[in-house]
């Protein structure tokens, strides 16, 4: 994967290999993707079925907790699915029903996810905290008003300027850019931790940090070129799903059609996730130092 003479990651080759893996193995993973799509609808289904007709206003913490519980089945399914993809990409193993299992690999990935949350959640929380004390507390009188402003970029910009002034808006923009750059660099340096954990059969996180020291921009380039087509495909499929729901005749709209369309969209999304996951395995196999021994 790497150019051993120059020590550089070949961006186009990595991206090509990631998508070639999808082309070669999508049929193998289609049943697992279908299982993930179906299981992921448990949370939304319960949310739709138990939602009151006239919901009472909720606090931010209640909204966050509700969203987390709704997304929990999808997160669990995604963890199992990621382990299945990486076992095939790194160790050429395909075990369990449809490749899905729950064992040592999945427990290790759960530990890695917890470690990554401890690293990235404070960064996101810091940005939200700064926005909250400088902007949100001054421009939104309710949750609905805040959501309306966030959905309109022009209104958001006007609200920021009105809340903190031109100079404050510039400083806030620079702060967000700096935090975003830090987030991207961390993501690139740690992109292969899941693959390394599967490959080494133990949790490997910051031991991979030095492997990418000379290739951060190349890793970012490969990540962007892999993710952009995925985002485009998922956006198109999502738009088609919304159009299908809107085209349903009066009286045919309900919980079941919504869940079916969501499952179909999730199924496609699960398949298009494969190159994104496999790219980490490509980085791992290409950048792993000879004779590396995890500590």
N, C-alpha and C positions, 0 to 999 in steps of 0.2 A: 504493500500500500504506500509506503514512503519511498521517496527518492533517496536511497542510501548514500549516494555520493554527496548530495546537497543537504540531506536531513530534512527535506521539506515534504509536507503533506500534499499530494497531487489532488487538488480540489475536484476537478472534473471527474477524475477516475473514481474518487470516493463516492461522489453523487451518483455516477453511473452504476457502480456496483450495488449501491443501496436500492436503486430502482430495478436493477436486474434481479435482485433477490425477490422482490415482489412479483415480478413477471414469472419467475421460475416456480414460486411456491404459493401463489395466492389460492390455488385450489386446495392445497394442503391445509391452509389456515382458514378457509371459508367456513367450515363447521364451527371452529372456535370463535370466529368473528360473529357468526349467527348466535351462538350461545351468549356471548358478551352482550350483543345487541338486545337480546330478550331479557337477560338478567338485569341489565342496566335500567329497564323500565319499571322495576319494582318500586323504586323511590318516587318517581313522578306519578305512577299509578296511585300509590297511597296518598300522595299529596293532593291529587285531583279528586279522589273519592272522599276524603275526609275534610276537604276545604269547605268552610261554612259559606252559606249564601251571602251573608253580610259580615265579612271578617272585621274584627276589632283592630284598631291601630296597634302595631307592634313596635317594640323598641329595636334599635339596631342589633343588639345582642340576640334578640329573639329571631330576627330575620337571618342572621348569620348561622345560628344553630339550626334553624329550619332548613336552610339551603344545604348545610353540611349533611344533615340526616337524609335529605332527598338525594344527594349525590353519593352517599356512602356505598350503596350497592354497585354503582358504576365505578367507583374507585377500587373496590375489591376486585371486580371483574377485570379492570384494567391492569391491576397488579399481576393477576394470574396469566393474563394474556401476554404481558410484557415478558414474564419469565419464560413462557412457551416460545416466543419469538427468539429470545436470546439463547435459549438452550439449543435451538436449531442453528442459529447463526454462529455461535461461538463453539459449541461442543458437538454440533451435528447430531443432536439427540431430539427425539420426538416421542415423548412418553405420556402416559395417561390418556384419558378420554379426550379426543380432539387435540391432544397436546397439553391440555389444561390439567393442573394438579395443584395440590397444596402440600408442600414439603419443606425441606431445608432451604431450597432456592428461594421460595416465596417468603419465608420468614426472614431470610437475609435481606431481600429487597425491601421488605417492610421496615427493617432497621435502617437501611440506607435512606428510604423515604423520610423517616422520622429525623434523621440527621440533616437531610437537605432542608426539611421544614425549619429546623432550628437555625439554619443559616440564612435562608431566603425570606422567611416570614418577618423577621425583624426589619429587613430592608424595606419590604412592602409596607409594613406597619409604620415605619418612620415617615415614608412619603405620605401615607394617609393621615398620620397625625399632624404633619405640617400643613397639609391641605385643609384639615379639619379646623385647626386653630386660626388659619389665615384667611380661609375662603368660605368653606362650607357653613361654618357657624354664622356667617354674616349674610349669606345669599339665600339660604334655604330655611323656610319656616316649617317645613314638613318633609316627610320621606318622599311623598309624591312630587313635591316641588323640586327636591334635589334630583330625583330620577329624571324629571323633565329637562332640567338644565344639563345633566350629564349626557342626555340623548341628543342634544343640539350643540355642536362644537362652537358655532357663532355665539350662541347665548352664553355658553360657558366662558368664552374669552371675554365677552362684555362684562359678565358677572365678576370675573377675576380682577379686571381693570377697575371696576367700580368698588371692589372690596379693598384692594391694596394699592391702587394707583398704578401708573405706567412703570415707575421704577420697581415697585414691588412685584409687578407681573413679570418683568424681565428677570429679576432675581429668582423668582419662583420657577420660571422656565429653565434657567441655568441649573438650579438645584435638581429639578426633575431629570434633565439631560445627564448630569453627572451620576445620579443614582441609577439611571437606565444603563449607562456605560458600565458601571460597576457590576450591575446585574448580568449584562451580556458577557463580560469577561469571566465572571464566576461560572456562568453557565457553560462557557466554552472549556474552561479549565477542568470542569467536573462532569463533562458530558458523557464520559466513558465509564463512570463509576458503576452503573448497573451492569454493563457488560463485563467489567473487571471482576465484579462480585460473583457473577455466574461463572466466569472463566477460572477464577482462583478457588471457587467453592468456599469462600469466606468473605466477610464484609471487607471491601477495599474501597476507601474513600479518598482521603488526602494523600495516600501513597501514590496516587496517579497524578498528583498536582504537577510534579516536575516533568512529566512525560510530554506535556504540551507547551513547554516554556518558549520554544522557538517557533511555534506554529499557531499562535492564538488567532491571528487574522485569517490564516488559511482555514482553521477549524470553523471560525465564524462564517467564512464564505461558503464552506461546504454545508453548514447547518442552514444558512439562509436559502441557498439554492435547492436544498432538499425540502425545506418546509414550505416555501412559497407555492410550488405546485399543489401541495397537499391543501393549503389554505384555499387556493382557487377552486379545486375540485370540491372540497367540503362546502364552500360557499355556494357553488352552483347547485349541488345536491340539496342543500338546505333550502335554497330558494324554490327549487322544484317541489320540495315537500310542502312548503307553505302554500304554493300555488295549488297543489292537490287538495289541501284542506279547504282553501277558499272556494274551490270549484265544486265541493260537495253540495248536493241539493239540500234545501231547507228540510230539517228534520233528520238528516243523516249524520249531522255533526254531533259528536259526543266523545266520551272518554276513549272508547275503543279505536275509532279512526285516528285520533290523535296519537295514541300509543303505537299503532301499527306504523304510521308514517315516521314517528320518532325512531322506532326500531329499525326501519329501513335506512334512515339517514345514519343512525349509529353503526349499522352494519358496514356501510360504505366507509364511514370514518375509521372503523376498526381496521379495514383493509389498507386504507391509505396511511395509517399510522405505522405500518410495517417498515417502510424505508427510513422513517425518522428514528425508530428504535434500532434498526440494523446499522445505521450510520455510526452509532456508538460502538457497536461490535467491530466495525471496520477500523475505527480509530484505535480501539484497544489492541486488536491483533497487529496493527501496523506500528504502534508506538510503544508497545510493551518492551521494556529493556530485556535483552537476552539474560537468562539466569535470574530473573527477578524472583524474589521470595517474599511473599507477604508477611508482615510482622503482626 
